[in-house]
Amino acid sequence: MPLTPEVRNAIFESIKSVLEKQVPPMVVGKNKEGVFELIGNKPVPYGYKKEIVPGMYFSSVVARKDMVSFYFFPIYFKENEFKDLMPTLIKCLKGKTCFNFKKTEQVNKKELSALLKNGVQAWKKNGYMK
């Protein structure tokens, strides 16, 4: 069954509300229709050229035509530790950092909050935050 605009919006807003609770210490990188992104609060060198970016990318939620995607970059650091925090969300993990949601009941706010809280700690530990 195709994803209705109402369901897509409900999923997006649900995830966005959890992300917004991380501000501060995180900083909003993008906030436009269908996209909400968080970055670290400290300029850091990034890429092979080590160009200074305003903040290291942290996480985002993107409303797509047939799903809502949630990206969580800190999972690259300690994948197994983060996987322990998301026993139900892991079913939606596609690839390494991307979660795809098609139903509102797939979004577990408690697990998302724990995941983000630990991600913020990882960002602080790795020097991406003040």
N, CA and C atoms as an extended XYZ file, in Angstrom:
390
Properties=species:S:1:pos:R:3:atomname:S:1:resname:S:1:resid:I:1 pbc="F F F"
N         0.843       -1.184        0.000 N   MET     1
C         0.000        0.000        0.000 CA  MET     1
C         0.887        1.247        0.000 C   MET     1
N         0.605        2.189       -0.890 N   PRO     2
C         1.432        3.399       -0.958 CA  PRO     2
C         1.305        4.248        0.316 C   PRO     2
N         2.346        4.981        0.582 N   LEU     3
C         2.395        5.857        1.744 CA  LEU     3
C         1.575        7.115        1.466 C   LEU     3
N         0.590        7.383        2.308 N   THR     4
C        -0.234        8.579        2.119 CA  THR     4
C         0.520        9.799        2.638 C   THR     4
N         0.203       10.981        2.120 N   PRO     5
C         0.857       12.196        2.618 CA  PRO     5
C         0.655       12.404        4.121 C   PRO     5
N        -0.490       12.015        4.632 N   GLU     6
C        -0.774       12.176        6.059 CA  GLU     6
C         0.140       11.300        6.904 C   GLU     6
N         0.307       10.039        6.491 N   VAL     7
C         1.164        9.109        7.230 CA  VAL     7
C         2.620        9.555        7.125 C   VAL     7
N         3.053        9.944        5.936 N   ARG     8
C         4.416       10.426        5.732 CA  ARG     8
C         4.683       11.622        6.643 C   ARG     8
N         3.758       12.562        6.695 N   ASN     9
C         3.927       13.747        7.534 CA  ASN     9
C         3.955       13.378        9.015 C   ASN     9
N         3.117       12.428        9.428 N   ALA    10
C         3.086       12.001       10.828 CA  ALA    10
C         4.417       11.366       11.234 C   ALA    10
N         4.969       10.522       10.371 N   ILE    11
C         6.262        9.886       10.651 CA  ILE    11
C         7.355       10.956       10.724 C   ILE    11
N         7.380       11.847        9.743 N   PHE    12
C         8.384       12.904        9.684 CA  PHE    12
C         8.341       13.763       10.949 C   PHE    12
N         7.162       14.225       11.321 N   GLU    13
C         7.013       15.095       12.493 CA  GLU    13
C         7.380       14.368       13.788 C   GLU    13
N         7.074       13.093       13.852 N   SER    14
C         7.404       12.295       15.034 CA  SER    14
C         8.921       12.220       15.228 C   SER    14
N         9.639       11.926       14.166 N   ILE    15
C        11.100       11.843       14.246 CA  ILE    15
C        11.700       13.232       14.460 C   ILE    15
N        11.177       14.219       13.767 N   LYS    16
C        11.676       15.591       13.906 CA  LYS    16
C        11.532       16.078       15.345 C   LYS    16
N        10.434       15.736       16.006 N   SER    17
C        10.222       16.184       17.385 CA  SER    17
C        11.285       15.613       18.321 C   SER    17
N        11.731       14.388       18.069 N   VAL    18
C        12.792       13.788       18.881 CA  VAL    18
C        14.127       14.468       18.582 C   VAL    18
N        14.388       14.755       17.311 N   LEU    19
C        15.625       15.445       16.932 CA  LEU    19
C        15.687       16.845       17.544 C   LEU    19
N        14.573       17.552       17.540 N   GLU    20
C        14.542       18.929       18.059 CA  GLU    20
C        14.913       18.993       19.536 C   GLU    20
N        14.701       17.917       20.268 N   LYS    21
C        15.037       17.893       21.694 CA  LYS    21
C        16.540       17.888       21.923 C   LYS    21
N        17.316       17.664       20.874 N   GLN    22
C        18.775       17.662       20.986 CA  GLN    22
C        19.376       19.045       20.763 C   GLN    22
N        18.526       20.038       20.525 N   VAL    23
C        18.969       21.419       20.299 CA  VAL    23
C        18.654       22.241       21.543 C   VAL    23
N        19.593       22.911       22.181 N   PRO    24
C        21.013       22.658       22.131 CA  PRO    24
C        21.342       21.351       22.837 C   PRO    24
N        22.478       20.784       22.729 N   PRO    25
C        23.746       21.321       22.250 CA  PRO    25
C        23.916       21.250       20.737 C   PRO    25
N        23.148       20.403       20.047 N   MET    26
C        23.277       20.320       18.591 CA  MET    26
C        22.753       21.614       17.956 C   MET    26
N        23.087       21.805       16.695 N   VAL    27
C        22.667       22.994       15.947 CA  VAL    27
C        21.886       22.527       14.719 C   VAL    27
N        20.834       23.266       14.381 N   VAL    28
C        20.055       22.930       13.192 CA  VAL    28
C        20.845       23.333       11.950 C   VAL    28
N        21.112       22.364       11.083 N   GLY    29
C        21.839       22.616        9.844 CA  GLY    29
C        20.892       22.989        8.716 C   GLY    29
N        19.794       22.246        8.612 N   LYS    30
C        18.767       22.516        7.607 CA  LYS    30
C        17.409       22.318        8.257 C   LYS    30
N        16.484       23.180        7.878 N   ASN    31
C        15.106       23.052        8.334 CA  ASN    31
C        14.209       23.630        7.254 C   ASN    31
N        13.850       22.767        6.324 N   LYS    32
C        12.952       23.187        5.258 CA  LYS    32
C        11.936       22.078        5.046 C   LYS    32
N        10.979       22.298        4.213 N   GLU    33
C         9.919       21.319        4.017 CA  GLU    33
C        10.490       19.952        3.640 C   GLU    33
N        10.201       18.975        4.472 N   GLY    34
C        10.626       17.612        4.197 CA  GLY    34
C        12.054       17.264        4.580 C   GLY    34
N        12.796       18.215        5.149 N   VAL    35
C        14.181       17.958        5.556 CA  VAL    35
C        14.475       18.678        6.869 C   VAL    35
N        15.011       17.938        7.826 N   PHE    36
C        15.462       18.534        9.090 CA  PHE    36
C        16.790       17.879        9.434 C   PHE    36
N        17.820       18.700        9.660 N   GLU    37
C        19.175       18.186        9.854 CA  GLU    37
C        19.819       18.817       11.077 C   GLU    37
N        20.583       18.000       11.813 N   LEU    38
C        21.355       18.485       12.956 CA  LEU    38
C        22.844       18.321       12.675 C   LEU    38
N        23.624       19.302       13.148 N   ILE    39
C        25.076       19.243       13.039 CA  ILE    39
C        25.669       19.580       14.405 C   ILE    39
N        26.957       19.305       14.568 N   GLY    40
C        27.654       19.664       15.798 CA  GLY    40
C        27.752       21.176       15.940 C   GLY    40
N        28.104       21.644       17.138 N   ASN    41
C        28.127       23.085       17.402 CA  ASN    41
C        29.528       23.690       17.341 C   ASN    41
N        30.449       23.005       16.673 N   LYS    42
C        31.835       23.475       16.618 CA  LYS    42
C        32.373       23.304       15.194 C   LYS    42
N        32.970       24.372       14.611 N   PRO    43
C        33.588       24.229       13.287 CA  PRO    43
C        34.718       23.193       13.343 C   PRO    43
N        34.734       22.291       12.365 N   VAL    44
C        35.740       21.217       12.337 CA  VAL    44
C        36.245       21.004       10.913 C   VAL    44
N        37.471       20.467       10.770 N   PRO    45
C        37.972       20.130        9.429 CA  PRO    45
C        37.278       18.865        8.930 C   PRO    45
N        36.963       18.832        7.646 N   TYR    46
C        36.232       17.694        7.088 CA  TYR    46
C        36.741       17.367        5.694 C   TYR    46
N        36.749       16.102        5.361 N   GLY    47
C        37.125       15.656        4.022 CA  GLY    47
C        38.624       15.571        3.852 C   GLY    47
N        39.027       15.101        2.684 N   TYR    48
C        40.456       14.921        2.439 CA  TYR    48
C        41.203       16.251        2.345 C   TYR    48
N        40.491       17.323        2.011 N   LYS    49
C        41.120       18.646        1.960 CA  LYS    49
C        41.125       19.333        3.322 C   LYS    49
N        40.440       18.720        4.288 N   LYS    50
C        40.334       19.258        5.650 CA  LYS    50
C        39.774       20.678        5.666 C   LYS    50
N        38.764       20.899        4.823 N   GLU    51
C        38.089       22.193        4.815 CA  GLU    51
C        37.273       22.335        6.094 C   GLU    51
N        37.242       23.532        6.625 N   ILE    52
C        36.485       23.783        7.861 CA  ILE    52
C        34.999       23.892        7.518 C   ILE    52
N        34.201       23.055        8.188 N   VAL    53
C        32.742       23.102        8.039 CA  VAL    53
C        32.161       23.650        9.340 C   VAL    53
N        30.971       24.280        9.291 N   PRO    54
C        30.416       24.901       10.499 CA  PRO    54
C        30.106       23.917       11.622 C   PRO    54
N        29.907       22.663       11.284 N   GLY    55
C        29.619       21.638       12.286 CA  GLY    55
C        29.574       20.288       11.602 C   GLY    55
N        30.035       19.249       12.296 N   MET    56
C        30.032       17.900       11.718 CA  MET    56
C        28.599       17.389       11.628 C   MET    56
N        28.236       16.872       10.463 N   TYR    57
C        26.902       16.302       10.253 CA  TYR    57
C        26.631       15.251       11.324 C   TYR    57
N        25.430       15.297       11.889 N   PHE    58
C        25.056       14.389       12.974 CA  PHE    58
C        23.908       13.469       12.590 C   PHE    58
N        22.783       14.075       12.217 N   SER    59
C        21.596       13.283       11.939 CA  SER    59
C        20.593       14.120       11.139 C   SER    59
N        19.700       13.420       10.428 N   SER    60
C        18.637       14.138        9.713 CA  SER    60
C        17.461       13.217        9.452 C   SER    60
N        16.349       13.841        9.134 N   VAL    61
C        15.158       13.119        8.708 CA  VAL    61
C        14.707       13.747        7.397 C   VAL    61
N        14.366       12.882        6.431 N   VAL    62
C        13.986       13.343        5.093 CA  VAL    62
C        12.702       12.632        4.670 C   VAL    62
N        11.690       13.414        4.308 N   ALA    63
C        10.434       12.842        3.808 CA  ALA    63
C        10.594       12.568        2.317 C   ALA    63
N        10.442       11.320        1.935 N   ARG    64
C        10.537       10.922        0.536 CA  ARG    64
C         9.152       10.526        0.037 C   ARG    64
N         9.045       10.240       -1.237 N   LYS    65
C         7.751        9.908       -1.832 CA  LYS    65
C         7.130        8.662       -1.200 C   LYS    65
N         7.942        7.607       -1.022 N   ASP    66
C         7.396        6.333       -0.556 CA  ASP    66
C         7.869        5.916        0.835 C   ASP    66
N         8.607        6.805        1.543 N   MET    67
C         9.093        6.488        2.890 CA  MET    67
C         9.641        7.747        3.543 C   MET    67
N         9.956        7.627        4.815 N   VAL    68
C        10.665        8.681        5.534 CA  VAL    68
C        11.999        8.080        5.956 C   VAL    68
N        13.076        8.752        5.598 N   SER    69
C        14.410        8.249        5.917 CA  SER    69
C        15.000        9.036        7.082 C   SER    69
N        15.603        8.316        7.999 N   PHE    70
C        16.289        8.896        9.156 CA  PHE    70
C        17.752        8.469        9.060 C   PHE    70
N        18.652        9.450        9.040 N   TYR    71
C        20.083        9.180        8.930 CA  TYR    71
C        20.750        9.504       10.261 C   TYR    71
N        21.604        8.601       10.720 N   PHE    72
C        22.261        8.753       12.020 CA  PHE    72
C        23.748        8.445       11.864 C   PHE    72
N        24.548        9.488       11.686 N   PHE    73
C        25.962        9.353       11.372 CA  PHE    73
C        26.812        8.758       12.497 C   PHE    73
N        26.535        9.021       13.787 N   PRO    74
C        27.395        8.475       14.849 CA  PRO    74
C        27.474        6.955       14.882 C   PRO    74
N        26.572        6.267       14.215 N   ILE    75
C        26.596        4.803       14.234 CA  ILE    75
C        27.901        4.261       13.638 C   ILE    75
N        28.616        5.066       12.853 N   TYR    76
C        29.893        4.640       12.296 CA  TYR    76
C        30.943        4.392       13.379 C   TYR    76
N        30.826        5.078       14.513 N   PHE    77
C        31.849        4.985       15.551 CA  PHE    77
C        31.827        3.664       16.304 C   PHE    77
N        30.706        3.339       16.883 N   LYS    78
C        30.591        2.115       17.679 CA  LYS    78
C        29.289        1.437       17.312 C   LYS    78
N        29.290        0.841       16.148 N   GLU    79
C        28.081        0.236       15.585 CA  GLU    79
C        27.383       -0.715       16.552 C   GLU    79
N        28.131       -1.607       17.180 N   ASN    80
C        27.510       -2.596       18.067 CA  ASN    80
C        26.877       -1.971       19.299 C   ASN    80
N        27.511       -0.929       19.859 N   GLU    81
C        26.923       -0.255       21.015 CA  GLU    81
C        25.581        0.380       20.658 C   GLU    81
N        25.508        1.007       19.506 N   PHE    82
C        24.266        1.644       19.095 CA  PHE    82
C        23.197        0.609       18.767 C   PHE    82
N        23.589       -0.505       18.180 N   LYS    83
C        22.607       -1.536       17.836 CA  LYS    83
C        21.918       -2.094       19.070 C   LYS    83
N        22.625       -2.130       20.197 N   ASP    84
C        22.017       -2.592       21.443 CA  ASP    84
C        20.911       -1.652       21.928 C   ASP    84
N        20.963       -0.387       21.527 N   LEU    85
C        19.983        0.617       21.962 CA  LEU    85
C        18.704        0.609       21.124 C   LEU    85
N        18.700       -0.141       20.022 N   MET    86
C        17.572       -0.059       19.096 CA  MET    86
C        17.050       -1.429       18.666 C   MET    86
N        16.565       -2.234       19.602 N   PRO    87
C        16.101       -3.573       19.233 CA  PRO    87
C        14.940       -3.594       18.234 C   PRO    87
N        14.052       -2.606       18.272 N   THR    88
C        12.950       -2.597       17.299 CA  THR    88
C        13.282       -1.742       16.072 C   THR    88
N        14.009       -0.653       16.270 N   LEU    89
C        14.372        0.212       15.140 CA  LEU    89
C        15.295       -0.484       14.150 C   LEU    89
N        16.054       -1.444       14.628 N   ILE    90
C        17.033       -2.111       13.758 CA  ILE    90
C        16.372       -2.780       12.556 C   ILE    90
N        15.099       -3.106       12.684 N   LYS    91
C        14.367       -3.711       11.567 CA  LYS    91
C        14.239       -2.741       10.395 C   LYS    91
N        14.343       -1.445       10.683 N   CYS    92
C        14.208       -0.424        9.641 CA  CYS    92
C        15.560        0.059        9.118 C   CYS    92
N        16.654       -0.445        9.698 N   LEU    93
C        17.989       -0.033        9.273 CA  LEU    93
C        18.316       -0.635        7.913 C   LEU    93
N        18.581        0.224        6.960 N   LYS    94
C        18.952       -0.180        5.605 CA  LYS    94
C        20.326        0.404        5.333 C   LYS    94
N        21.295       -0.433        5.127 N   GLY    95
C        22.653        0.055        4.971 CA  GLY    95
C        23.266        0.279        6.344 C   GLY    95
N        24.177        1.226        6.424 N   LYS    96
C        24.904        1.438        7.674 CA  LYS    96
C        24.276        2.503        8.566 C   LYS    96
N        23.797        3.607        7.981 N   THR    97
C        23.303        4.724        8.801 CA  THR    97
C        21.880        5.147        8.480 C   THR    97
N        21.213        4.496        7.565 N   CYS    98
C        19.900        4.933        7.090 CA  CYS    98
C        18.782        4.007        7.565 C   CYS    98
N        17.794        4.624        8.198 N   PHE    99
C        16.593        3.912        8.625 CA  PHE    99
C        15.454        4.375        7.723 C   PHE    99
N        14.663        3.444        7.198 N   ASN   100
C        13.531        3.795        6.351 CA  ASN   100
C        12.240        3.384        7.038 C   ASN   100
N        11.317        4.340        7.169 N   PHE   101
C        10.036        4.103        7.832 CA  PHE   101
C         8.891        4.265        6.845 C   PHE   101
N         7.958        3.317        6.887 N   LYS   102
C         6.772        3.371        6.031 CA  LYS   102
C         5.478        3.338        6.833 C   LYS   102
N         5.591        3.068        8.144 N   LYS   103
C         4.419        2.999        9.023 CA  LYS   103
C         4.721        3.762       10.302 C   LYS   103
N         3.717        4.432       10.832 N   THR   104
C         3.919        5.207       12.059 CA  THR   104
C         4.324        4.329       13.236 C   THR   104
N         3.829        3.108       13.293 N   GLU   105
C         4.147        2.226       14.419 CA  GLU   105
C         5.603        1.743       14.404 C   GLU   105
N         6.323        1.959       13.313 N   GLN   106
C         7.739        1.582       13.252 CA  GLN   106
C         8.617        2.551       14.044 C   GLN   106
N         8.133        3.763       14.268 N   VAL   107
C         8.911        4.786       14.959 CA  VAL   107
C         8.796        4.575       16.464 C   VAL   107
N         9.919        4.277       17.100 N   ASN   108
C         9.968        4.087       18.538 CA  ASN   108
C        10.721        5.280       19.132 C   ASN   108
N         9.975        6.247       19.675 N   LYS   109
C        10.586        7.478       20.174 CA  LYS   109
C        11.560        7.232       21.325 C   LYS   109
N        11.270        6.247       22.146 N   LYS   110
C        12.148        5.946       23.287 CA  LYS   110
C        13.515        5.481       22.781 C   LYS   110
N        13.526        4.589       21.801 N   GLU   111
C        14.780        4.116       21.237 CA  GLU   111
C        15.503        5.225       20.476 C   GLU   111
N        14.753        6.052       19.743 N   LEU   112
C        15.362        7.181       19.023 CA  LEU   112
C        16.041        8.132       20.002 C   LEU   112
N        15.369        8.426       21.105 N   SER   113
C        15.931        9.333       22.113 CA  SER   113
C        17.222        8.777       22.692 C   SER   113
N        17.228        7.485       23.026 N   ALA   114
C        18.433        6.857       23.577 CA  ALA   114
C        19.566        6.875       22.556 C   ALA   114
N        19.232        6.610       21.309 N   LEU   115
C        20.209        6.608       20.229 CA  LEU   115
C        20.838        7.995       20.079 C   LEU   115
N        20.000        9.025       20.049 N   LEU   116
C        20.487       10.394       19.878 CA  LEU   116
C        21.305       10.851       21.080 C   LEU   116
N        20.852       10.497       22.271 N   LYS   117
C        21.576       10.878       23.493 CA  LYS   117
C        22.993       10.305       23.460 C   LYS   117
N        23.124        9.048       23.103 N   ASN   118
C        24.441        8.426       23.015 CA  ASN   118
C        25.259        8.984       21.851 C   ASN   118
N        24.577        9.374       20.783 N   GLY   119
C        25.255       10.005       19.658 CA  GLY   119
C        25.860       11.344       20.036 C   GLY   119
N        25.125       12.125       20.829 N   VAL   120
C        25.636       13.416       21.297 CA  VAL   120
C        26.889       13.191       22.151 C   VAL   120
N        26.863       12.179       23.000 N   GLN   121
C        28.046       11.858       23.818 CA  GLN   121
C        29.232       11.487       22.930 C   GLN   121
N        28.971       10.724       21.865 N   ALA   122
C        30.041       10.345       20.933 CA  ALA   122
C        30.604       11.582       20.235 C   ALA   122
N        29.730       12.524       19.872 N   TRP   123
C        30.176       13.748       19.204 CA  TRP   123
C        31.062       14.572       20.138 C   TRP   123
N        30.675       14.648       21.413 N   LYS   124
C        31.489       15.381       22.394 CA  LYS   124
C        32.839       14.691       22.567 C   LYS   124
N        32.830       13.383       22.707 N   LYS   125
C        34.040       12.611       22.920 CA  LYS   125
C        35.013       12.754       21.748 C   LYS   125
N        34.490       12.858       20.528 N   ASN   126
C        35.328       12.947       19.336 CA  ASN   126
C        35.690       14.384       18.942 C   ASN   126
N        35.294       15.340       19.763 N   GLY   127
C        35.698       16.731       19.538 CA  GLY   127
C        34.875       17.478       18.519 C   GLY   127
N        33.671       16.997       18.206 N   TYR   128
C        32.815       17.690       17.247 CA  TYR   128
C        31.870       18.685       17.909 C   TYR   128
N        31.967       18.775       19.244 N   MET   129
C        31.100       19.677       19.999 CA  MET   129
C        31.907       20.396       21.065 C   MET   129
N        31.420       21.573       21.429 N   LYS   130
C        32.062       22.363       22.494 CA  LYS   130
C        31.695       21.791       23.835 C   LYS   130
